[in-house]
Amino acid sequence: MDIGNAKKIRRLFGTDGVRDIANHGMMTPEAALKLGRAYVLFLKSRGAKSPHIAVGRDTRHSGTMLESALAAGITSAGADVSVLGVIPTPGVSFAVAHNPFDGGAVISASHNPAEYNGIKFLDKDGFKLTDDDEIEIEEMLDEAGSSAVRPTHGNIGRIFDGEHYTGEYVKALLDLMSGVKIRDYRVAVDSANGAASAIVSQLFEKWGGKVTLLANEPDGMNINDGVGVTHMDYLCAETVKNGVEIGIAYDGDTDRVLMCDSKGRVIDGDIILWVIGRWLAKKGTLGSGLVATVMSNMVLEDLLLEDDIKVFRCGVGDRYVLDTMRREECRLGGEQSGHIIALDYANTGDGLCSGTLFLNALAELEEDVSTLVDRFNKYPQVLRNLRIKDKSVVMNSPRLAKAAAEVESMLAGKGRMLLRPSGTEPLVRIFVESRDADLMNRAADILQETITEIITMEG
């Protein structure tokens, strides 16, 4: 895929920015430079005369390479850059929202392995750009390569050290943590060797109980490597081994959080929404309800209905959660994967913030964390990820459409199914949910077998 010829590609941006293996394909220094220039043109088209942009990154080995290239592209288009260094994605959002920046950029591939990296852009309020905004940036890529838009003399942008902005973000988190009323139990914290690694020790410095810090020694290549939210078995085992009441895990760029209880059972995003949602409703700050994606378990709606809390469903992806929150006037939303947005506290998914809100909610609701998983009696779900070279061929196949219609008929009144391509990986995801586990698995088998046949025929 050629980043220099954006009009010939379907979409450059996925569901969470541009991602690829670092120094390859769409994530080369040349590509980063061109994206930086196009982003500045986009900001100028929106009225920013001399843009100032905050740039942060996670702990990946390739981060400094792409940071340098992106900053070069931004400054060559006439904008200033404040380089924040290693900082969680929500930390960049916080810096942009609370300071006179015109936008922000994050260099991270989130939960992906260390060899990947990515770039995502923020607006002047610290929110991720919309689909339409990203399409507009893509359309400016050709113009970004033109010499006609290269300023000279004093109009070239400058690069500033912006690492002090991390301190402002940490202070806000510490203020939030200070409100947790019960802090005398043991916790284990898995930083995924990512952007949270330098922050968690500060955040839990005054925690009353014992704190076990895990995976907080990044070396550039161990980010998400067997740790973090995508490898919860590690935290679950360490939690049980160390006799810990709550285990907390983040992903590489710290926009997600998942937890586990003392038995090593995962407390996923649905349970986190259930707890924080009831807490915010009790405080009168939830709004009209909360937003969950189509992947969230149906029991979430059942349980929240007991407290007269409405659940609004949306497509997968934090930007669609945010869009629905705005439309339905909700102050909380999130995904089963642990991407939680609490708009009164953060403009994007923030694992550190969401985890701290959860601890606040536990204390004020007097919750017994060891019973949460039992009480959140989930409908059985199955998620199968099939590696596909050409996702569009599979998703547009009449054979798959026929199989999907058959499965929907089988599940009518008994469950639901979803078929969707991954926005960041060469995968098609099959999701089925039903109280009848046998029916659920039969439905998933039909879809998987059909996709396998399509792949074989396309050969």
Residue pairs with C-beta under 8 A, 6 or more apart in sequence:
1 9
1 12
1 25
1 26
2 8
2 9
3 12
3 26
3 28
3 30
3 31
3 34
3 35
3 141
4 34
4 141
4 142
4 145
5 142
6 12
6 138
6 139
6 141
6 142
7 138
7 139
7 142
9 138
10 392
11 135
11 138
12 18
12 26
12 134
12 138
12 141
13 131
13 134
13 135
13 137
13 138
14 423
14 424
15 316
15 317
15 319
15 423
15 424
16 110
16 118
16 120
16 128
16 317
16 318
16 423
16 424
17 106
17 118
17 119
17 120
17 121
18 26
18 27
18 31
18 35
18 118
18 119
18 120
19 26
19 27
19 109
19 112
19 116
19 117
19 118
19 424
20 26
20 27
20 116
20 117
20 118
21 27
21 115
21 116
21 117
22 60
22 61
22 62
22 65
22 66
22 115
22 116
22 117
23 29
23 62
23 65
25 31
27 62
27 66
27 116
27 117
27 118
27 119
29 65
29 66
29 68
29 69
30 69
32 66
32 69
32 70
32 73
32 107
32 119
33 69
33 70
33 72
33 73
33 76
34 73
34 141
34 144
34 145
35 70
35 73
35 119
35 137
35 141
36 69
36 70
36 71
36 72
36 73
36 74
36 76
36 77
36 105
37 73
37 74
37 76
37 77
37 144
37 145
37 149
38 137
38 138
38 140
38 141
38 143
38 144
39 53
39 74
39 103
39 105
39 121
39 137
40 51
40 53
40 73
40 74
40 77
40 78
40 79
40 157
41 77
41 140
41 143
41 144
41 149
42 133
42 136
42 137
42 140
43 51
43 53
43 79
43 102
43 103
44 51
44 78
45 136
45 140
48 79
48 102
48 103
48 124
50 78
50 79
50 80
51 78
51 79
51 80
51 102
51 103
52 79
52 80
52 81
52 82
52 100
52 101
52 102
53 74
53 79
53 80
53 81
53 82
53 101
53 102
53 103
53 104
53 105
54 81
54 82
54 84
54 92
54 95
54 96
54 99
54 101
54 103
54 104
54 105
54 162
54 165
55 67
55 70
55 71
55 74
55 81
55 82
55 83
55 84
55 92
55 104
55 105
55 106
55 107
55 162
56 84
56 85
56 86
56 87
56 88
56 89
56 91
56 92
56 95
56 104
56 105
56 106
56 107
57 63
57 64
57 66
57 67
57 84
57 85
57 86
57 87
57 106
57 107
57 108
57 195
58 86
58 88
58 89
58 107
58 108
58 109
58 194
58 195
58 223
58 252
58 253
59 86
59 193
59 194
59 195
59 197
59 218
59 220
59 223
59 252
60 107
60 108
60 109
60 114
60 116
60 117
60 220
60 221
60 223
60 252
61 114
61 220
61 221
62 115
62 117
63 86
63 107
63 108
63 117
63 220
66 107
66 117
66 119
67 83
67 107
70 105
70 107
70 119
71 81
71 83
71 159
73 144
74 80
74 81
74 105
74 157
75 81
75 156
75 157
75 158
75 159
76 150
76 151
76 156
76 157
77 144
77 149
77 150
77 151
77 157
78 151
78 155
78 156
78 157
79 102
79 157
80 157
80 158
80 159
80 160
81 157
81 158
81 159
81 160
82 95
82 101
82 159
82 160
82 161
82 162
82 165
83 159
83 160
83 161
83 162
83 163
84 91
84 92
84 95
84 162
84 163
84 165
84 166
85 162
85 163
85 166
86 195
86 198
87 95
87 165
87 166
87 169
87 195
88 169
88 195
88 196
88 199
88 253
88 254
88 255
88 350
88 351
88 352
89 106
89 108
89 110
89 120
89 195
89 253
89 254
89 255
89 348
89 349
90 169
90 254
90 255
90 346
90 347
90 348
90 349
90 350
90 351
90 352
90 353
91 165
91 166
91 169
91 195
91 254
92 104
92 105
92 106
92 122
92 126
93 104
93 122
93 126
93 127
93 346
93 347
93 348
93 350
94 126
94 165
94 168
94 169
94 172
94 346
94 347
95 101
95 104
95 126
95 162
95 165
95 168
95 169
96 103
96 104
96 122
96 123
96 124
96 125
96 126
97 125
97 126
97 347
98 168
99 165
99 168
101 124
102 124
103 121
103 122
103 123
103 124
104 121
104 122
104 126
105 119
105 120
105 121
105 122
106 119
106 120
106 121
106 122
106 253
107 117
107 118
107 119
108 117
108 118
108 120
108 195
108 252
108 253
109 116
109 117
109 118
109 252
109 253
110 118
110 251
110 252
110 253
110 255
110 256
111 224
111 228
111 229
111 230
111 251
111 252
111 256
112 118
112 224
112 252
112 424
112 425
113 223
113 224
113 225
114 220
114 221
114 222
114 223
114 224
114 225
120 128
120 129
121 128
121 129
121 133
121 134
121 137
122 128
122 129
122 348
123 129
123 133
125 347
126 347
126 348
127 322
127 347
127 348
128 318
128 319
128 322
128 348
129 137
130 319
130 323
131 319
143 149
166 199
170 199
170 202
170 203
173 199
173 203
173 352
173 353
173 356
174 202
174 203
176 345
176 353
176 356
176 357
176 360
177 203
177 204
177 206
177 356
177 359
178 206
179 360
180 356
180 359
180 360
180 363
181 360
181 363
181 364
182 362
182 363
183 206
183 207
183 208
183 209
183 359
184 208
184 209
185 208
185 209
185 245
185 246
186 209
186 210
186 211
186 212
186 242
186 243
186 244
186 245
186 246
187 204
187 207
187 209
187 210
187 211
187 212
187 244
187 245
187 246
187 247
187 248
188 211
188 212
188 213
188 214
188 235
188 238
188 239
188 242
188 244
188 246
188 247
188 248
189 200
189 204
189 211
189 212
189 213
189 214
189 216
189 247
189 248
189 249
190 214
190 215
190 227
190 228
190 234
190 235
190 238
190 247
190 248
190 249
190 250
191 197
191 200
191 213
191 214
191 215
191 216
191 228
191 250
191 254
192 215
192 223
192 224
192 227
192 228
192 229
192 249
192 250
192 251
192 252
192 254
193 215
193 216
193 217
193 218
193 219
193 222
193 223
193 224
193 225
193 227
193 228
193 252
194 218
194 223
194 224
194 228
194 250
194 251
194 252
194 253
194 254
195 252
195 253
195 254
196 216
196 250
196 254
196 351
196 352
197 215
197 216
197 217
197 218
198 216
199 254
199 352
200 213
200 216
200 352
201 213
201 216
203 352
203 356
204 211
204 213
209 245
210 244
212 238
212 242
212 244
214 227
214 234
214 235
214 238
215 222
215 227
215 228
215 234
223 252
224 230
224 231
224 251
224 252
226 234
227 234
227 235
227 249
228 249
228 250
228 251
228 252
229 249
229 250
229 251
229 256
229 257
229 258
229 337
229 338
230 251
232 249
232 258
232 260
232 266
235 247
235 248
235 249
235 260
236 247
236 260
236 264
236 265
236 266
237 264
238 244
238 247
239 246
239 247
239 260
239 261
239 262
239 264
240 262
240 263
240 264
243 262
244 262
245 261
245 262
245 369
245 370
246 259
246 260
246 261
246 262
246 359
246 369
247 259
247 260
247 261
247 264
248 257
248 259
248 355
249 257
249 258
249 259
249 260
250 256
250 257
250 351
250 352
250 355
251 338
251 351
254 350
254 351
254 352
255 318
255 339
255 348
255 349
255 350
255 351
256 269
256 337
256 338
256 339
256 340
256 349
256 351
257 272
257 338
257 340
257 351
257 352
257 354
257 355
257 358
258 266
258 267
258 268
258 269
258 272
258 337
258 338
259 266
259 267
259 272
259 355
259 358
260 266
260 267
261 267
261 369
261 370
261 372
261 373
262 369
262 370
263 370
263 373
265 373
266 373
267 369
267 372
267 373
268 336
268 337
268 338
269 296
269 334
269 335
269 336
269 337
269 338
269 339
269 340
270 292
270 296
270 297
270 299
270 300
270 336
270 376
270 378
271 372
271 373
271 376
272 334
272 338
272 340
272 354
272 358
273 290
273 292
273 296
273 300
273 332
273 333
273 334
273 340
274 300
274 303
274 304
274 376
275 358
275 361
275 362
275 365
275 367
275 372
276 332
276 340
276 342
276 354
276 357
276 358
276 361
277 286
277 290
277 304
277 309
277 332
278 304
278 307
278 309
278 361
278 365
279 357
279 360
279 361
279 364
279 365
280 286
280 331
280 332
280 342
281 307
281 309
282 364
282 365
285 331
285 344
286 309
286 330
286 331
286 332
287 325
287 328
287 329
287 330
287 331
287 332
288 310
288 312
288 328
288 329
288 330
289 304
289 309
289 310
289 311
289 312
289 328
289 330
290 304
290 309
290 310
290 311
290 312
290 330
290 332
290 333
290 334
291 311
291 312
291 313
291 314
291 321
291 324
291 325
291 328
291 330
291 332
291 333
291 334
292 300
292 301
292 311
292 312
292 313
292 314
292 333
292 334
292 335
292 336
293 313
293 314
293 315
293 316
293 317
293 320
293 321
293 335
293 336
294 313
294 314
294 315
294 316
294 418
295 316
295 335
295 336
295 337
295 383
295 418
295 431
296 311
296 313
296 335
296 336
297 336
297 376
297 378
297 379
297 381
297 433
298 379
298 416
298 433
299 376
299 377
299 378
299 379
300 311
300 376
301 311
303 375
303 376
304 310
304 311
312 324
312 328
312 330
312 333
313 324
314 320
314 321
314 323
314 324
314 333
316 335
316 420
317 423
318 334
318 335
318 339
318 341
318 348
318 349
321 333
321 334
321 335
321 339
321 341
322 333
322 341
322 348
324 330
324 333
325 331
325 332
325 333
325 341
325 343
331 342
331 343
331 344
332 340
332 341
332 342
332 343
333 340
333 341
334 340
334 341
334 349
334 354
338 351
338 354
339 349
340 349
340 350
340 351
340 354
340 357
341 347
341 348
341 349
341 350
342 350
342 353
342 354
342 357
345 353
345 357
346 353
346 354
361 367
362 369
379 415
379 433
379 434
379 435
380 433
380 434
380 435
380 436
380 437
380 440
381 431
381 432
381 433
381 440
382 430
382 431
382 432
382 433
382 440
382 441
382 444
383 429
383 430
383 431
384 429
384 430
384 444
384 448
385 422
385 427
385 428
385 429
385 430
386 427
386 428
386 429
386 430
386 448
386 451
386 452
387 426
387 427
388 394
388 421
388 426
388 427
388 428
388 451
388 455
389 426
390 458
391 421
391 422
391 426
391 427
391 428
392 421
393 454
393 458
394 400
394 421
394 428
394 451
394 454
394 455
395 419
395 421
395 428
397 454
399 450
399 453
399 454
400 419
400 447
400 450
400 451
400 454
403 446
403 447
403 450
404 417
404 419
404 447
406 446
407 417
407 432
407 443
407 446
407 447
408 417
410 439
410 442
410 443
411 417
411 432
411 434
411 439
411 443
414 434
414 435
414 436
414 439
415 432
415 433
415 434
415 435
415 436
415 439
415 440
415 443
416 432
416 433
416 434
417 430
417 431
417 432
417 433
417 443
417 447
418 429
418 430
418 431
418 432
419 428
419 429
419 430
419 431
419 447
420 428
420 429
420 431
421 427
421 428
421 429
422 428
422 429
428 451
430 444
430 447
430 448
430 451
432 440
432 441
432 443
432 444
432 447
433 440
434 440
434 443
